[in-house]
Amino acid sequence: MKMNVTLESHSSQFASRRTINRILQHGPEFRALKSGNCPVLGDGLHWLVRSEDGWLGWLPKAEFRFFTMPGMPGPSKCASNVNNFSLDN
């Protein structure tokens, strides 16, 4: 399931500078494309997201929370309990 989301990084105590910067530079609105493990970023769940300005990259799920955008598919409130989803072909 692909979904439009607004990302909010956790505080710098829990999020890397990279994640915080990517959300500030390219967000907060993103299109979540798929979830999985990106070995370059280490262990754990990662999300592949695309920003409205065209940036595409992986972000560690543990470093942000997300909200679905109004009027878009998916839950209408904070959907932080949805961690895994697959790419629609």
N, C-alpha and C positions, 0 to 999 in steps of 0.2 A: 504494500500500500504506500503510495507516494502521498505526501501531505505538505501543505503550506504551514509553516510554523514561525513563531516568534521565539528567538532564543535569548536567554538571559544567563550569563555566566555566573557561576558561584563566586564567592569572594576570593581574593588572591590567596587566601589560606588554603583553598580547596581546588582552585583552577590555575592552570599554567598561564604564564604571560602570553604564550602563543594563542591559546583559546580566547582569552580576554581580548587580545588585539584583533583577532579575526572577526569576532562578533562586533567590536567597536568599528572596525574599518569597513566591513561588508554587510552588516546587519542593521537592525536585528531581525529582519524578515528573510527567511530562507525557504527553499524547497527541499525537504528531506527526501532523499532518493532511495537509500538503503541503509541497513545496519549490518555490522559484521566486525571482524577484527582486522585492523590495519597494523601489521607487524612492525612497521617503521615507528609507529607511535607507542609501541609496547603492548602489554597484555590488556585485556578488557574489551568491552563493547565500544565500538565507534560508530558514528553516523556519517555518511557521505551526504553533504549538503551543497546546494548551489544558491548563491546569492542573486539578488536582482541585478547587481552590476556584473554578473557573469563569473565571479569567483567560484571555483569548485574545489572542495577539499574535505578531508576527514577531520572530525572533532571527537575527542573522547567524551562519551555520554556521561561519565561520572563528573565532568567538569561544568555541566550546564543543566538548566531545566528548560522546559519548553511549554508553549501554549499554542493551541491551534488558532488560526486566524479566523475571525468571524465570517460566516458564509461559505466556508470551505469544508470539504469532506473531513470527517473525523469528529472526535468529541469536541464540544463547544467550550469546555472549561479547561483548566490546567490538566494536561494529559501526561503528567510526569510518570504515571504508572505504566505507560506504554513505552517499552524499551526496545523491543524487537519488532521489525517489520521487514518485509521482503520487497524487492524491486518488482513492479508490475511490468510485464513484457507486452 
